[in-house]
């Protein structure tokens, strides 16, 4: 099953983050704690790591876009079959 994951809150005062770079593209496998991208906050730039093992299915936020903490920013599928099912459901 494909699962969406939100932008984490890395500090008490953090309210939002801007995607600086995606290091893994949709369709590529990911491991737990693998760096997927970089997020800039009001104080630091931090690496966003994969919370799960699977296939990165989608970036829900584009590079340069700013979103609030808790907003879903990626989707990870369990395996190739789940990845294809997600893509089919989105018409991609």
N, C-alpha and C positions, 0 to 999 in steps of 0.2 A: 504494500500500500504506500502511496506517496504521502508524505507528511510535510506541511509547511512549518518553517521555523522563524521566530521573530528576531528582531534586532535586540540584543541583550542590553541591559543597563549596567555599565561598567563602573559607575560611581554614583554616590548619593545624589549629586546635583545634576547628573546627566539626564537630559530630556529628549535629545535627538542626536542623530548621527548622519553623516554624509558618506555615501559610498565613494571611495577614492579609486578602487581597483578591484576587479574580479580576477583571481588567479586560476580559477577552475571554471570551465565553460560547461553549459548544459550538454549532457550525454557522457561526460567524463566521470569515472568512478572516484569516490572519496572514502577516506578512512576517518574514524573518530579522531578528533584533534588535529586533522590536517588543515593547514591554512587555506581558506577559500578566498579571502579577500581582505581589503583594508578599509577601515571606517575611521573617519575623522570626527572627533567630538569637539566641544568648545575648548578643551584643554589638551588633548593628545590625539595621536593617530595610533590605532590599535589593530592588531590582526584579528580577523573574525575566523574562528576555527569551526570545522564541521562538528555538529553535535551528534552525528550518526554515521554509520557506514552504509554505503549504497551508491546510487548514481545521482549526481546532481541533475535535477530535472528541469529547473527553471530559476532564473533570477527574476524576482518580482519587483526589484528596484534597480534602476539603471545607474551606471556610473555618473556621479555628479548630483544625483537626487538625494535630498534630505528627508528623512522620515523620523517619526517619533519612536521612542523605545517601545517595544511590544508589538510593532507592526511587522507582519510577516515579510521576510526579504528573500528567502530561498525556499525551494521545494526539493526534497530528497526522496527518491524511490528506493524501495528495498532491493530490487533487482531489475534486470532488463525487461522482464514481462510487465512489472509495475510501471516502469519508465514508459514503455510503449502504450500502455493503457492510459496513462496520464496524458501523453501527447495526443492520443486519439480523442480523448474527451475534450481537449482544448482546440482541436482542429488544426494541430501543427504537424 
